[in-house]
Amino acid sequence: MDVLQTIRCRGSVRAFADEPLDRSLLEAVLHDASRAPSAINMQPWEVHMALGEERKRLSKRLLRSYRERRITCGPGAAKEVIPERFLQRGRESVEQMTPLVERMGSDFRTYINEGSLDFYGAPAVALIFLDELLHPDHLVDVGSFMGYLVLAAAGHGLGSCPIGLVSAYQDEVKDQLNIPESKTLVVTVALGRPDPNACINEFRSTRAELSEFVRWID
Ligand SMILES: Cc1cc2nc3c(=O)[nH]c(=O)nc-3n(C[C@H](O)[C@H](O)[C@H](O)COP(=O)(O)O)c2cc1C
């Protein structure tokens, strides 16, 4: 697929088919994602791929913790009050997704929070870490890798969803997957084939006008 077409067509998938993926396909996606730019080409991302039953075991553990700790998806803590325009964009997505989730017999908060920790049923999940010895500036590199990863997945015919909520449960992730304390889980990306019968996958997110976030200096 042409790169611009891939960019324009990609959207987060929130219901995956329970269908295993070939390792060679995932390797091809990861190869392409690793073409992402990073500061002085350090490529500081560290990726753990949880597949099949291992992925399901991880989700069981995360959902158990969720029931105890109740940390949910949200705009996150900020030093100052979050500008209204950012909150409004989030509210718009919630409003548009809610009827789709309700058609599936769930409610928005349950579907998004429990769904995120279940990786929306994806057969594969990339858990992307940064070593704590690296300066937080390198989070930009991980973001760059994540952006390439979701596009590479789309280019190879797979759906994806970045999932940040899991980072709030990183102690459980590290314990379950035997990952050293010194690694920071930045973000996870669920990968798989979209469930064609799930109406949540009809959701298309909107974007702000350029005039809302671009200042031209000439
Ligand atoms: C860093 C990051 C964290 C995210 N965390 C979650 C999450 O925990 N759960 C979820 O359902 N979607 C999550 N998303 C997906 C966003 O909600 C989604 O990208 C956004 O609404 C735009 O929609 P689109 O990806 O379909 O274009 C996350 C995206 C990013 C980039």
The ligand as an SDF file (V2000), in Angstrom:
LIG
                    3D

 31 33  0  0  0  0  0  0  0  0999 V2000
    0.4480    6.8220   23.6180 C   0  0  0  0  0  0  0  0  0  0  0  0
   -0.9240    6.2980   23.3180 C   0  0  0  0  0  0  0  0  0  0  0  0
   -1.6440    5.6230   24.2780 C   0  0  0  0  0  0  0  0  0  0  0  0
   -2.9160    5.1090   23.9860 C   0  0  0  0  0  0  0  0  0  0  0  0
   -3.5770    4.3830   24.9350 N   0  0  0  0  0  0  0  0  0  0  0  0
   -4.7690    3.8200   24.6270 C   0  0  0  0  0  0  0  0  0  0  0  0
   -5.4070    2.9780   25.5750 C   0  0  0  0  0  0  0  0  0  0  0  0
   -4.9080    2.7270   26.6830 O   0  0  0  0  0  0  0  0  0  0  0  0
   -6.5910    2.4090   25.2230 N   0  0  0  0  0  0  0  0  0  0  0  0
   -7.1610    2.6320   23.9820 C   0  0  0  0  0  0  0  0  0  0  0  0
   -8.2300    2.0880   23.7140 O   0  0  0  0  0  0  0  0  0  0  0  0
   -6.5650    3.4330   23.0730 N   0  0  0  0  0  0  0  0  0  0  0  0
   -5.3870    4.0200   23.3500 C   0  0  0  0  0  0  0  0  0  0  0  0
   -4.7340    4.7870   22.4250 N   0  0  0  0  0  0  0  0  0  0  0  0
   -5.3380    4.9860   21.0920 C   0  0  0  0  0  0  0  0  0  0  0  0
   -5.8710    6.4150   20.9540 C   0  0  0  0  0  0  0  0  0  0  0  0
   -7.0610    6.5370   21.6770 O   0  0  0  0  0  0  0  0  0  0  0  0
   -6.0720    6.7050   19.4620 C   0  0  0  0  0  0  0  0  0  0  0  0
   -4.8350    6.6630   18.8070 O   0  0  0  0  0  0  0  0  0  0  0  0
   -6.7100    8.0660   19.2270 C   0  0  0  0  0  0  0  0  0  0  0  0
   -8.0110    8.1270   19.7580 O   0  0  0  0  0  0  0  0  0  0  0  0
   -6.7790    8.4090   17.7300 C   0  0  0  0  0  0  0  0  0  0  0  0
   -7.5080    7.4020   17.0690 O   0  0  0  0  0  0  0  0  0  0  0  0
   -6.8930    6.5530   15.8730 P   0  0  0  0  0  0  0  0  0  0  0  0
   -5.6800    5.8490   16.3890 O   0  0  0  0  0  0  0  0  0  0  0  0
   -7.9950    5.6100   15.4900 O   0  0  0  0  0  0  0  0  0  0  0  0
   -6.5520    7.5200   14.7790 O   0  0  0  0  0  0  0  0  0  0  0  0
   -3.4860    5.3230   22.6940 C   0  0  0  0  0  0  0  0  0  0  0  0
   -2.7460    6.0220   21.7230 C   0  0  0  0  0  0  0  0  0  0  0  0
   -1.4870    6.5010   22.0170 C   0  0  0  0  0  0  0  0  0  0  0  0
   -0.7020    7.2100   20.9480 C   0  0  0  0  0  0  0  0  0  0  0  0
  1  2  1  0
  2  3  1  0
  2 30  2  0
  3  4  2  0
  4  5  1  0
  4 28  1  0
  5  6  2  0
  6  7  1  0
  6 13  1  0
  7  8  2  0
  7  9  1  0
  9 10  1  0
 10 11  2  0
 10 12  1  0
 12 13  2  0
 13 14  1  0
 14 15  1  0
 14 28  1  0
 15 16  1  0
 16 17  1  0
 16 18  1  0
 18 19  1  0
 18 20  1  0
 20 21  1  0
 20 22  1  0
 22 23  1  0
 23 24  1  0
 24 25  2  0
 24 26  1  0
 24 27  1  0
 28 29  2  0
 29 30  1  0
 30 31  1  0
M  END
$$$$
